[in-house]
């Protein structure tokens, strides 16, 4: 019943959970920390769809109200490249993994 409202209002927490902006703040801090540790390496992050949506949305400056519109399939692969100079590249979003 509340899924549409939760996707539309990024400040609305799930029952017993957190709001997507809170997830986005934590995910953005983790991504920024990884960039600060140095580039030219591969970092693998395994997470839930909403966290991945928030990370991609943050990386491209999307308002949190639009993060819910990014669709991330279960067990899919998203490749996001971040550079120390602020450059960002979304290589793939939600590509199904091989099974």
C-alpha positions in Angstrom: 0.0 0.0 0.0 2.7 2.5 0.9 5.3 1.6 -1.8 4.3 4.3 -4.2 4.3 6.9 -1.5 7.7 5.7 -0.3 9.2 5.9 -3.8 7.7 9.3 -4.3 8.8 10.8 -1.0 12.5 10.1 -0.3 12.2 11.5 3.2 9.5 9.0 4.2 11.0 6.0 6.1 9.7 2.5 5.6 8.0 1.0 8.6 10.8 0.0 11.0 13.4 1.2 8.4 14.9 4.3 7.0 14.2 6.8 4.3 16.0 6.7 0.9 17.7 10.0 1.6 19.3 8.4 4.7 20.4 5.4 2.6 21.7 7.9 0.0 23.7 9.9 2.6 25.4 6.7 3.8 26.0 5.3 0.3 27.4 8.7 -1.0 29.8 8.9 2.0 31.0 5.4 1.3 31.5 6.1 -2.4 33.3 9.4 -1.6 35.5 7.6 0.9 36.5 5.0 -1.8 37.4 7.8 -4.2 39.5 9.5 -1.5 41.4 6.2 -1.0 42.6 6.4 -4.6 41.5 5.7 -8.1 42.7 3.2 -10.7 41.3 0.2 -8.9 38.1 -1.8 -8.8 35.9 -1.8 -5.8 32.9 -4.2 -5.7 29.9 -3.2 -3.7 27.1 -5.7 -3.0 23.9 -4.1 -1.8 20.2 -3.8 -2.2 18.5 -2.1 -5.1 17.5 1.0 -3.2 21.0 1.6 -2.1 22.3 1.2 -5.6 19.6 3.6 -6.9 20.6 6.2 -4.3 24.3 5.8 -5.2 23.7 6.3 -8.9 21.2 9.1 -8.3 23.7 10.9 -6.0 26.6 10.4 -8.4 24.7 12.2 -11.2 23.1 14.9 -9.0 19.6 13.6 -9.4 17.1 14.9 -6.8 16.2 12.2 -4.3 12.6 12.3 -5.5 13.8 10.7 -8.8 16.0 7.9 -7.3 13.0 5.6 -7.0 12.5 5.8 -10.8 15.8 4.0 -11.4 15.0 0.3 -11.7 17.5 -2.1 -10.4 16.8 -5.8 -10.9 17.7 -8.4 -8.2 21.1 -10.0 -8.8 21.9 -7.5 -11.5 25.2 -5.7 -12.2 25.6 -1.9 -12.2 29.0 -0.4 -13.1 29.7 3.2 -12.0 33.1 4.8 -12.5 34.1 7.7 -10.3 37.3 9.8 -10.7 39.1 12.1 -8.2 38.4 15.1 -10.4 34.6 14.6 -10.0 34.1 12.8 -13.3 31.5 10.1 -13.3 30.4 7.5 -15.8 27.5 5.1 -15.6 28.7 2.1 -17.7 25.7 -0.1 -17.1 22.6 0.0 -14.9 20.9 -3.2 -13.8 22.3 -5.6 -16.3 21.1 -9.1 -15.5 23.9 -11.3 -14.2 24.7 -14.7 -15.8 23.2 -17.6 -14.0 
